[in-house]
């Protein structure tokens, strides 16, 4: 399943991040991919060895960790260190698949259940640059407002179309979920959203408490921690 997570960053937070990114050192994006990805990747990324990168990735991690909708949809156990990419002047990233595991600064290794892209440019400021994701329900093209995030299965084939005008800047990361199975994770997310809706509409009740008990029992049964 794919989930649009709005408002991960405010307008002011996006502006501050973009100002810092303008000062960051950018390198060839192929530095962080394997042989298959390097053949179809043509973009730039912020140098992860720079001092400024540490501040940038910390700001993004703090934002996603504090966003309740992101947590409900991803149920994250581990989140990779966010990276930052830039596309301009026909740069693109052809169809590819993300690696199943990645190194993690705390745990050593993590499984990539979900991929996430946090858009940092308004969609009207550039042409092209759509994130295109192929999954079991077909092909989906995504281009979101600055500060919004798209969450999708890391197992899917995906690409970024050529940017023909302007500049596309984004942050991206991977998530190992407490719930490995996509279908189970989707069911828990739907149950959680319905519980929140019922609570808002009718307040606390025996029915809401019963559904909340069901949610946590399923989470207890299915989670891998």
C-alpha positions as CSV (number, residue, x, y, z in Angstrom):
1,X,0.0,0.0,0.0
2,X,1.0,3.6,-0.6
3,X,0.3,6.3,2.0
4,X,0.4,10.1,1.6
5,X,1.6,11.6,4.9
6,X,0.9,15.4,4.7
7,X,2.6,18.1,6.8
8,X,5.7,16.2,8.0
9,X,7.4,19.6,7.8
10,X,5.8,23.0,8.1
11,X,6.4,25.7,5.4
12,X,8.9,27.4,7.7
13,X,10.7,24.1,8.4
14,X,11.0,23.4,4.7
15,X,12.4,26.9,4.1
16,X,15.0,26.4,6.8
17,X,16.0,23.0,5.4
18,X,16.2,24.3,1.9
19,X,18.5,27.2,3.0
20,X,20.8,24.7,4.7
21,X,20.8,22.4,1.7
22,X,21.8,25.3,-0.5
23,X,25.1,25.4,1.5
24,X,25.6,21.7,1.5
25,X,28.3,19.8,-0.5
26,X,26.7,17.7,-3.3
27,X,28.3,14.7,-4.9
28,X,27.4,12.1,-7.6
29,X,24.3,10.2,-6.4
30,X,25.8,6.9,-7.7
31,X,28.1,6.8,-4.6
32,X,25.4,5.1,-2.5
33,X,24.0,2.5,-4.9
34,X,25.1,-0.9,-6.2
35,X,25.9,-1.9,-9.8
36,X,22.2,-2.1,-11.0
37,X,21.3,1.3,-9.6
38,X,24.4,2.9,-10.8
39,X,23.5,2.1,-14.4
40,X,20.2,4.0,-14.3
41,X,20.9,6.7,-11.7
42,X,21.8,10.3,-12.6
43,X,21.4,12.7,-9.8
44,X,23.2,14.4,-6.9
45,X,23.2,13.7,-3.2
46,X,24.4,15.6,-0.1
47,X,27.8,14.3,1.0
48,X,27.1,12.2,4.1
49,X,30.6,12.8,5.4
50,X,30.0,16.6,5.8
51,X,29.2,18.2,9.1
52,X,26.1,19.9,7.7
53,X,24.6,16.5,6.7
54,X,24.4,15.4,10.4
55,X,22.2,18.5,11.2
56,X,20.1,17.9,8.1
57,X,19.4,14.2,8.7
58,X,18.7,14.9,12.4
59,X,16.0,17.5,11.5
60,X,14.2,15.1,9.2
61,X,14.4,12.2,11.7
62,X,13.0,14.3,14.4
63,X,10.1,15.4,12.2
64,X,9.1,11.9,11.1
65,X,9.4,10.5,14.6
66,X,7.0,13.1,15.9
67,X,4.4,12.6,13.2
68,X,1.6,10.5,14.5
69,X,0.2,9.5,11.0
70,X,3.6,8.4,9.9
71,X,4.0,6.2,13.0
72,X,0.5,4.7,12.5
73,X,1.2,3.8,8.9
74,X,4.8,2.6,9.2
75,X,4.9,1.2,12.7
76,X,8.7,1.8,12.6
77,X,11.2,-0.3,14.4
78,X,14.2,1.3,12.8
79,X,14.6,4.2,10.3
80,X,17.7,4.6,8.2
81,X,19.6,7.8,8.3
82,X,17.8,10.1,5.8
83,X,19.6,11.0,2.6
84,X,19.0,14.0,0.4
85,X,18.9,14.1,-3.4
86,X,18.7,16.7,-6.2
87,X,17.5,16.4,-9.8
88,X,17.9,19.1,-12.5
89,X,18.7,19.5,-16.2
90,X,17.2,16.2,-17.4
91,X,18.6,14.2,-14.4
92,X,16.6,11.0,-13.7
93,X,16.7,7.7,-11.9
94,X,15.4,4.8,-14.0
95,X,13.4,1.8,-12.7
96,X,15.3,0.0,-9.9
97,X,14.7,-2.0,-6.7
98,X,16.0,-1.0,-3.3
99,X,18.3,-3.3,-1.5
100,X,16.6,-5.7,1.0
101,X,18.9,-4.8,3.8
102,X,20.9,-1.7,4.7
103,X,23.6,-0.8,7.3
104,X,22.3,1.0,10.3
105,X,24.4,3.2,12.6
106,X,23.0,1.8,15.8
107,X,21.9,-1.8,15.1
108,X,24.4,-2.7,12.3
109,X,21.8,-3.9,9.8
110,X,18.1,-3.3,9.1
111,X,15.5,-4.8,6.8
112,X,14.0,-2.3,4.3
113,X,10.2,-2.9,4.5
114,X,9.2,0.6,3.4
115,X,10.7,3.4,1.4
116,X,9.8,7.0,2.1
117,X,10.3,10.2,0.0
118,X,9.9,13.6,1.7
119,X,9.3,16.3,-0.9
120,X,11.2,19.6,-0.3
121,X,10.1,21.6,-3.4
122,X,6.6,22.8,-4.4
123,X,5.4,20.7,-7.4
124,X,4.8,23.7,-9.6
125,X,8.5,24.8,-9.3
126,X,9.7,22.0,-11.5
127,X,8.6,19.9,-14.4
128,X,9.0,16.2,-14.4
129,X,10.5,14.6,-11.4
130,X,7.6,12.3,-10.6
131,X,8.2,9.3,-8.4
132,X,6.7,6.4,-10.3
133,X,5.9,3.2,-8.3
134,X,4.9,-0.1,-9.8
135,X,3.0,-2.4,-7.4
136,X,0.4,-5.2,-7.6
137,X,-2.3,-2.6,-8.3
138,X,-0.6,-1.0,-11.2
139,X,1.6,2.1,-11.7
140,X,1.3,5.2,-9.6
141,X,2.8,8.6,-10.2
142,X,3.5,10.8,-7.2
143,X,4.5,14.5,-6.9
144,X,3.5,16.0,-3.6
145,X,3.6,19.5,-2.0
146,X,6.8,20.5,-0.1
147,X,6.7,19.0,3.4
148,X,4.6,16.0,2.5
149,X,5.9,12.4,2.5
150,X,5.0,9.3,0.5
151,X,5.4,5.9,2.1
152,X,5.5,2.8,-0.2
153,X,6.7,-0.8,-0.1
154,X,10.5,-1.0,-0.6
155,X,9.9,-4.2,-2.6
156,X,8.3,-2.3,-5.5
157,X,10.1,-1.2,-8.7
158,X,10.2,2.6,-8.9
159,X,11.8,5.5,-10.7
160,X,12.1,9.3,-10.8
161,X,11.3,10.7,-14.2
162,X,13.6,13.3,-15.8
163,X,13.4,16.9,-14.4
164,X,13.0,19.1,-17.5
165,X,12.6,22.5,-15.7
166,X,13.7,23.7,-12.3
167,X,15.1,21.7,-9.5
168,X,13.6,18.8,-7.5
169,X,15.0,18.3,-4.0
170,X,13.9,15.6,-1.6
171,X,14.9,13.6,1.4
172,X,14.5,9.8,1.3
173,X,14.9,7.0,3.8
174,X,13.9,3.4,4.6
175,X,12.0,1.8,7.4
176,X,12.0,-1.5,9.1
177,X,8.5,-2.0,10.4
178,X,7.5,-3.8,13.6
179,X,5.0,-5.5,11.2
180,X,6.9,-7.2,8.3
181,X,3.8,-8.2,6.4
182,X,2.3,-5.4,4.2
183,X,-1.3,-6.8,4.5
184,X,-1.2,-7.0,8.3
185,X,0.3,-3.6,8.5
186,X,-2.4,-2.2,6.3
187,X,-5.1,-3.8,8.4
188,X,-3.7,-2.3,11.6
189,X,-3.5,1.1,10.0
190,X,-7.2,0.9,8.9
191,X,-8.2,-0.3,12.3
192,X,-6.3,2.5,14.0
193,X,-7.8,5.2,11.7
194,X,-11.3,4.0,12.4
195,X,-10.7,4.0,16.1
196,X,-9.5,7.6,16.0
197,X,-12.5,8.6,13.9
198,X,-15.0,6.9,16.2
199,X,-13.3,8.5,19.2
200,X,-13.5,12.0,17.6
201,X,-17.1,11.5,16.6
202,X,-18.5,9.8,19.7
203,X,-15.9,10.2,22.4
204,X,-14.7,7.4,24.6
205,X,-17.0,4.4,24.8
206,X,-17.0,0.6,25.5
207,X,-17.0,-0.1,21.8
208,X,-13.9,2.2,21.2
209,X,-12.2,0.5,24.2
210,X,-12.9,-2.9,22.7
211,X,-11.5,-2.0,19.3
212,X,-8.5,-0.5,21.0
213,X,-8.0,-3.7,22.9
214,X,-8.2,-5.7,19.6
215,X,-5.7,-3.4,17.9
216,X,-3.1,-3.9,20.6
217,X,-3.7,-7.6,20.8
218,X,-3.1,-7.9,17.1
219,X,0.0,-5.7,17.3
220,X,1.2,-7.9,20.2
221,X,0.6,-11.0,18.1
222,X,2.2,-9.8,14.8
223,X,5.0,-7.5,15.9
224,X,8.7,-8.5,15.6
225,X,10.7,-6.5,18.2
